[in-house]
Amino acid sequence: MSAAAQETPKLTLDTNPTLFAVLAGMHACGYDQDLANSIPLRGEVRDEVLQAARTPRAQDALDRMCRYYVDHQQGDNSRQLAQYISLAINLGAPPAFEPKVREADMAPDAVYVLGFVPLLANFYETAGLEKIWARHGRDYESLIERFHKPVANLLMTTDLYLKQPLSGYVGRGFSIYLEPMAPAGLANARNYGQDYYMVVSPVASATGPALKLEQIRHTYLHYILDPLTQKRANTMARLQPLLEAVVTAPLSETYKRDVDLLVTESLIRAIEARMAGPKMPESARQAMVDASMGEGFILTRYFYDALITFEKEPVGLRDVFGDWLHFIDVNKEVKRAAAVQFAASSSPEIVRPQREEQLLDAAEKQLAARNFAVAQKLAQQALDENRGDAGRALFVLARAATLRGDVQSARTYFERTLRASHEPRVTAWSHIYLGRISDLQEDRQAALEHYRAALEAGDTAAETKTAAERGLQQPYNPVPQQPKP
């Protein structure tokens, strides 16, 4: 198949019956965030769902579904909604709602509410949600027709500004799901591997339903720019000191741990300031840049100045981006950041990357850098917030304790890792470390049992097998013996 044939459309603006069903189930359990500002369709569908739930069978299904819903509520509305949006994106069509990927490959927040699926399937069937969806099919189609042209124009003007091809990308997708059952004005975007998903909801206005188009452009810019930074690991390593300059900034901890994200978001903010509209005075654009710098996106000014020159040249952004990164003077930008008066708060990020493991990735990086306290803090946060694999988080905590010399805590964490982990490598190395601890405590029988268990864990890596076999051959000794003279 040719590259052209494999090219995916740059954007699909569509509806999603699975997303509708999940949100309908939430509404049946009392969810009503920002209902007053929504278009009338949301209230109409909500009333129909509640009416359909009054039959004995549907009521029984609803009671069981809502008990689960209440038991898995989050501390704030945005996280509560986000986990169910994540779940819906990972599910197939109703009535089966079959997961599209293995549980191990799902976003952690979706896994947290995965038990909602069979309960929703039962409610979907007993309450006849399929009929409600079909009844309002034309309403949804009308919304798609209303917003298709303004969204297409938005992307076209963005492409023209960046001087890039008006076409799709091989193996990548960008899907926007229009769902009025979500809170008014919602823009929740996610990045799962090569694909980007965005859920938007119209807000009621004097002229009819309206979308926040600037949020769509923001997500689209991530779709374009994220891969450009991810391909430049060596350059990003050089920019790593910039993270030290944003320690006290109000932006999310994610940006303070990942220079790729900090660079990308700074560039996006600069582009948004340049594209804010031909009638916007320069003073207003400068105010946007200053606000972005104040939040902690400290390269916004650098990229804003670069864009002014870029606009006068024929080359596209992909061609100049590498040079922009190359010519960043890290010391100069750190000094510029030191002069910034950081704001008290930062605006929430629209795109939620499927790097929920970022927290654990960062913990492992800190562990490798021997920043044990930071690694422990990040891994514990991942556990507390159900972000990422619990076994992996416990393994980081266990290794941090080992490297600090806290043998008792290390043993406890490795034992908890064995109960929580489903990954052969983590399981095998937990047994190896426990074997070594047993050897140091002169419990050779327990050590041998752990080394044997490591060989049976299913990890095929040569270094794992070697470490386990070495443990079986002789007790672990962290101090290598000197050869006899």
Buried (B, 14 or more C-beta within 10 A) or exposed (E): EEEEEEBBEBBEBEBBBBBBBBBBBBBBBEBEBBEEBBBEBBBBBBEBBBEBBEBEEBBEBBEBBBEBBEEBEBEEEBEBBBBBBBBBBBBEEBEEBEBEEEEEEBBBBBBBBBEBBEBBBBBBBBBBBBEBBEEBEEBBEEBBEBBEEEBEEBBEEBBEBBBBEEEBBEEBBBBBBBBBBBBBBBBBBBBBEBBBBBBBBBBBEEEEBBBBBEBBBBBBBBBBBBBBBEEBEEBBEBBEEBBEBBEEBBBBEBBBBBBBBBBBBBBBBBBBBBBEEEEBEEEEBEEBBBBBBBBBBBBBBBBBEBBEEBEEEEEBBBEBBEEBBEEBEEEEBBEBBEEBEBBEEBEEBBBBBBBBBBBBBBBBBBBEEEBBEBBBBBBBBBBEBBBBBBBBBBBBBBBBBBEBEBEEBBBBBBBBBBEBBEBBBBBBBBBBBBBBBBBBEEBEEBBBBBBBBBBEBEBEEEEBBEBBEEBBEEBBEEEEEEEEE
